[in-house]
Amino acid sequence: MVYNNNVKKLLILLVVIISGYFLFTIKGGDGYPLLSYSRCDTPLTYRIGTIDPRFNLTADETLATVGEAAALWNSAWLSPIFMYDPKGEIVISLDYDERQMLSSQINEIQTDLDTGKTSLDPKINAYKNHTAEFDKKMATLNADIAYWNGQGGAPQDVFNQLKDRQTALRLEAESLNDEAADLNQSTKSYNFQIKTLNQTIGMLDKTLVSKPEEGIYNPNNNSISIYFNNSKAELVHTIAHELGHARDLDHLPDPTAIMYSSSTKITTLSPDDLTALNKVCEKRSVTELYWNTYFKAVRGIRGWFLTTISQG
């Protein structure tokens, strides 16, 4: 009877070992072990947090933009990696800070400069045309005066005409001086705006030294804060970049990658992005996580078996 019990126990041990081996090593139709897992099997859920009104984006517009960013990653994997949930674990907010403020100032000044240049260029061209015409008239008058001086003097009627032309040119010269003064003032104003723009850009550069990205993912509270909204493409890129961090992706040296350390307007995943994603989301056998645990359990069963035999 004791012998039969020991045989049964031995058979149980063999069944456990063989079953574990098959479950952990035999692969299914997709080429992965039957007992396998991926960190990306369960999507990370996100929700929209606060939206500063100075971004000029509604909640629906923000949600749609985040959806575009999430779709970049979702389309690259077997199943959705990110999913919207009103109670999602990742909170995505648009936070207006000094960087966005300075960026807005730069855009406004640049618009004023473009407008000023558009209005200034025709004035400068008109002034050049006026001075060219004036020079021609002055040259003609001087030539006529020289001619009549060579003749010993001009008849009274011709003399009067020359005097009238001289008076008209003097008035025209005063008008040109006023025009030049106005242009000088406009040019000074234009140059002042350029100086202001350069100073503002310098301030922005100093600000970005401490905050190099246009968004930040904080793993401590599972939040994403976006600081810039310069363009739709750049916003999608920034959100996708921070979502990548939330999915454990690191920065990449490839300037065309979403995970490049600096923001761009690129809204497609690069080969390097895909490689990094596959590495993070790669399916793995459960044995990679529980190998030691499994064999510890087997050793425990073996010990129990040997103890039971010795006691039987």
C-alpha positions as CSV (number, residue, x, y, z in Angstrom):
1,M,0.0,0.0,0.0
2,V,2.8,2.4,0.9
3,Y,4.5,1.5,-2.4
4,N,1.4,2.4,-4.4
5,N,1.1,5.7,-2.6
6,N,4.7,6.6,-3.4
7,V,4.1,5.7,-7.0
8,K,1.1,8.0,-7.1
9,K,3.1,10.8,-5.6
10,L,5.9,10.3,-8.1
11,L,3.4,10.3,-11.0
12,I,1.9,13.6,-9.6
13,L,5.4,15.1,-9.5
14,L,6.1,14.0,-13.1
15,V,2.8,15.4,-14.3
16,V,3.5,18.8,-12.6
17,I,7.0,19.0,-14.1
18,I,6.0,17.9,-17.6
19,S,2.9,20.2,-17.6
20,G,4.9,23.2,-16.5
21,Y,7.5,22.5,-19.2
22,F,4.8,22.3,-22.0
23,L,2.9,25.4,-20.7
24,F,6.1,27.5,-20.4
25,T,7.9,26.4,-23.6
26,I,5.4,25.2,-26.2
27,K,4.5,28.0,-28.6
28,G,1.1,28.9,-30.0
29,G,0.1,29.8,-33.5
30,D,1.4,33.4,-33.1
31,G,4.9,32.1,-32.4
32,Y,4.8,33.1,-28.7
33,P,4.8,30.7,-25.7
34,L,1.3,29.6,-24.7
35,L,1.9,31.2,-21.3
36,S,3.3,34.6,-22.4
37,Y,2.8,38.2,-21.5
38,S,3.5,41.7,-22.8
39,R,3.6,44.9,-20.8
40,C,1.5,46.3,-23.6
41,D,-1.3,43.7,-23.4
42,T,-3.2,46.0,-21.1
43,P,-3.6,49.5,-22.5
44,L,-2.7,52.5,-20.4
45,T,-5.8,54.7,-19.9
46,Y,-5.7,58.4,-20.1
47,R,-8.0,61.3,-19.3
48,I,-8.0,65.1,-19.9
49,G,-7.1,67.2,-16.9
50,T,-7.0,71.0,-16.8
51,I,-6.8,73.1,-20.0
52,D,-5.6,76.7,-19.6
53,P,-8.0,78.9,-21.6
54,R,-5.0,80.8,-23.1
55,F,-4.2,77.7,-25.2
56,N,-7.5,78.4,-27.1
57,L,-8.4,74.8,-27.2
58,T,-11.7,73.2,-26.0
59,A,-11.9,70.0,-24.1
60,D,-13.2,68.2,-27.2
61,E,-10.4,69.6,-29.4
62,T,-7.8,68.6,-26.8
63,L,-9.2,65.1,-26.5
64,A,-9.2,64.7,-30.3
65,T,-5.5,65.9,-30.5
66,V,-4.5,63.4,-27.7
67,G,-6.4,60.7,-29.6
68,E,-4.3,61.5,-32.7
69,A,-1.1,61.2,-30.7
70,A,-2.2,57.9,-29.1
71,A,-3.2,56.5,-32.5
72,L,0.4,56.8,-33.6
73,W,1.4,54.2,-31.0
74,N,-1.8,52.1,-31.2
75,S,-1.4,51.5,-34.9
76,A,2.1,50.2,-34.4
77,W,1.2,47.4,-32.0
78,L,-1.0,44.3,-32.0
79,S,-3.6,45.8,-29.7
80,P,-4.3,49.3,-28.4
81,I,-1.5,50.6,-26.1
82,F,-3.4,53.7,-25.0
83,M,-7.1,54.2,-24.5
84,Y,-9.3,57.1,-23.3
85,D,-11.2,56.6,-20.1
86,P,-12.9,59.4,-18.2
87,K,-11.3,58.0,-15.1
88,G,-8.0,57.1,-16.8
89,E,-4.8,56.6,-14.9
90,I,-2.8,59.2,-16.9
91,V,-3.9,62.8,-16.5
92,I,-3.0,65.0,-19.5
93,S,-3.2,68.8,-18.9
94,L,-2.3,71.9,-20.9
95,D,-0.4,74.2,-18.5
96,Y,0.3,77.7,-19.5
97,D,3.7,78.9,-18.2
98,E,6.4,81.4,-19.0
99,R,7.5,79.4,-22.1
100,Q,4.1,79.6,-23.8
101,M,3.8,83.3,-22.8
102,L,7.1,84.1,-24.4
103,S,6.3,82.0,-27.4
104,S,3.1,83.9,-27.8
105,Q,4.9,87.2,-27.5
106,I,7.4,86.1,-30.2
107,N,4.6,85.1,-32.6
108,E,2.9,88.5,-32.0
109,I,6.1,90.5,-32.6
110,Q,6.9,88.4,-35.6
111,T,3.5,89.1,-37.1
112,D,4.0,92.9,-36.4
113,L,7.4,92.7,-38.1
114,D,6.0,90.9,-41.1
115,T,3.2,93.5,-41.4
116,G,5.6,96.4,-40.8
117,K,8.0,95.1,-43.5
118,T,5.1,94.7,-45.9
119,S,4.1,98.3,-45.4
120,L,7.6,99.6,-45.2
121,D,9.0,98.1,-48.4
122,P,6.6,100.0,-50.8
123,K,7.4,103.3,-49.0
124,I,11.2,102.7,-49.4
125,N,10.7,101.8,-53.1
126,A,8.5,104.9,-53.7
127,Y,11.2,107.1,-52.0
128,K,13.9,105.7,-54.2
129,N,11.8,106.4,-57.3
130,H,11.1,110.0,-56.1
131,T,14.7,110.7,-55.5
132,A,15.7,109.3,-58.9
133,E,13.2,111.6,-60.6
134,F,14.3,114.5,-58.5
135,D,18.0,113.9,-59.5
136,K,17.0,113.8,-63.2
137,K,15.1,117.1,-62.9
138,M,18.0,118.7,-61.0
139,A,20.5,117.5,-63.6
140,T,18.4,118.9,-66.4
141,L,17.9,122.3,-64.7
142,N,21.7,122.6,-64.0
143,A,22.4,121.7,-67.7
144,D,20.0,124.4,-68.9
145,I,21.4,127.0,-66.5
146,A,24.9,126.2,-67.7
147,Y,23.8,126.5,-71.3
148,W,22.3,130.0,-70.9
149,N,25.3,131.1,-68.8
150,G,27.4,130.1,-71.7
151,Q,25.2,132.3,-74.0
152,G,25.8,135.3,-71.8
153,G,22.4,135.0,-70.1
154,A,18.9,133.9,-70.8
155,P,16.0,135.9,-72.2
156,Q,13.6,137.2,-69.5
157,D,10.9,134.6,-70.2
158,V,13.4,131.7,-70.1
159,F,15.0,133.2,-67.0
160,N,11.6,133.2,-65.3
161,Q,11.0,129.6,-66.3
162,L,14.3,128.6,-64.9
163,K,13.5,130.4,-61.6
164,D,10.1,128.6,-61.4
165,R,11.7,125.2,-62.0
166,Q,14.3,126.0,-59.3
167,T,11.6,126.9,-56.8
168,A,9.6,123.8,-57.6
169,L,12.6,121.6,-57.1
170,R,13.4,123.3,-53.8
171,L,9.8,122.4,-52.6
172,E,10.2,118.9,-53.9
173,A,13.5,118.6,-52.0
174,E,11.8,119.6,-48.8
175,S,9.1,117.0,-49.4
176,L,11.8,114.4,-50.0
177,N,13.5,115.3,-46.7
178,D,10.2,114.9,-44.9
179,E,9.7,111.5,-46.6
180,A,13.2,110.5,-45.6
181,A,12.6,111.5,-42.0
182,D,9.4,109.5,-41.9
183,L,11.2,106.5,-43.3
184,N,14.0,106.9,-40.8
185,Q,11.4,106.9,-38.0
186,S,9.7,103.8,-39.4
187,T,13.0,102.0,-39.8
188,K,13.9,102.8,-36.3
189,S,10.6,101.4,-35.1
190,Y,11.1,98.3,-37.2
191,N,14.7,97.9,-35.8
192,F,13.4,98.3,-32.3
193,Q,10.8,95.6,-32.8
194,I,13.6,93.3,-34.1
195,K,15.7,94.1,-31.0
196,T,12.7,93.3,-28.8
197,L,12.2,90.0,-30.7
198,N,15.8,89.0,-30.2
199,Q,15.6,89.8,-26.5
200,T,12.4,87.8,-26.2
201,I,13.9,84.9,-28.0
202,G,16.9,85.1,-25.7
203,M,14.7,85.0,-22.6
204,L,12.9,81.9,-24.1
205,D,16.2,80.2,-24.7
206,K,17.2,80.8,-21.0
207,T,13.9,79.5,-19.9
208,L,14.3,76.3,-22.0
209,V,17.6,75.6,-20.4
210,S,15.9,74.2,-17.3
211,K,12.9,72.8,-19.2
212,P,14.1,71.5,-22.6
213,E,10.9,69.7,-23.6
214,E,7.6,71.1,-24.6
215,G,5.9,68.7,-22.2
216,I,6.8,66.6,-19.2
217,Y,5.7,63.2,-18.0
218,N,5.8,62.8,-14.2
219,P,5.8,59.1,-13.2
220,N,5.3,60.0,-9.6
221,N,1.7,61.1,-10.1
222,N,1.2,59.6,-13.6
223,S,0.6,63.0,-15.2
224,I,1.5,64.7,-18.5
225,S,1.8,68.5,-18.7
226,I,2.0,70.2,-22.0
227,Y,3.5,73.7,-22.2
228,F,3.4,74.6,-25.8
229,N,0.8,74.9,-28.6
230,N,2.7,76.5,-31.4
231,S,1.0,74.3,-34.1
232,K,-1.2,71.3,-34.4
233,A,1.6,69.0,-35.6
234,E,3.9,70.1,-32.9
235,L,1.3,69.6,-30.3
236,V,0.5,66.0,-31.5
237,H,4.3,65.3,-31.6
238,T,4.7,66.5,-28.0
239,I,1.8,64.6,-26.6
240,A,2.9,61.4,-28.5
241,H,6.4,61.9,-27.1
242,E,5.2,62.1,-23.5
243,L,2.9,59.2,-24.0
244,G,6.0,57.3,-25.1
245,H,7.6,58.1,-21.8
246,A,4.5,56.9,-20.0
247,R,5.0,53.6,-21.9
248,D,8.6,53.4,-20.6
249,L,10.2,54.6,-23.8
250,D,13.5,56.6,-23.5
251,H,14.9,59.4,-25.7
252,L,16.4,58.4,-29.0
253,P,19.2,60.1,-30.9
254,D,17.4,60.0,-34.2
255,P,16.1,63.6,-35.0
256,T,13.2,62.1,-37.1
257,A,12.0,60.0,-34.1
258,I,9.0,60.9,-32.0
259,M,11.2,60.1,-29.0
260,Y,13.9,62.5,-30.0
261,S,14.8,64.8,-27.1
262,S,13.7,68.0,-28.9
263,S,10.2,68.8,-30.1
264,T,9.6,68.9,-33.9
265,K,6.5,68.8,-36.1
266,I,7.1,65.2,-37.1
267,T,3.9,63.1,-36.6
268,T,5.0,59.7,-37.8
269,L,6.9,56.9,-36.0
270,S,10.5,56.4,-37.2
271,P,12.1,52.9,-37.5
272,D,13.9,53.7,-34.3
273,D,10.6,54.4,-32.6
274,L,9.2,51.1,-33.8
275,T,12.3,49.2,-32.6
276,A,12.1,50.8,-29.2
277,L,8.4,50.1,-28.9
278,N,8.9,46.4,-29.9
279,K,11.5,46.0,-27.3
280,V,9.3,47.4,-24.6
281,C,6.2,45.6,-25.7
282,E,7.8,42.3,-26.8
283,K,5.9,39.2,-25.6
284,R,7.9,37.2,-23.2
285,S,7.4,33.7,-21.7
286,V,6.1,33.7,-18.2
287,T,9.2,31.7,-17.3
288,E,11.3,34.8,-17.8
289,L,9.4,36.3,-14.8
290,Y,8.7,33.2,-12.8
291,W,11.5,30.8,-13.7
292,N,13.0,30.8,-10.3
293,T,9.6,30.7,-8.6
294,Y,8.6,27.7,-10.7
295,F,11.7,25.7,-10.0
296,K,11.5,26.6,-6.4
297,A,8.0,25.1,-6.3
298,V,9.3,22.0,-8.1
299,R,12.1,21.7,-5.5
300,G,9.5,22.1,-2.8
301,I,7.3,19.3,-4.3
302,R,10.4,17.2,-4.6
303,G,11.3,17.8,-1.0
304,W,7.7,17.0,0.0
305,F,7.9,13.8,-2.0
306,L,11.2,12.7,-0.5
307,T,10.0,13.5,3.0
308,T,6.8,11.6,2.5
309,I,8.6,8.6,1.2
310,S,11.0,8.6,4.1
311,Q,8.1,8.9,6.5
312,G,6.1,6.2,4.7
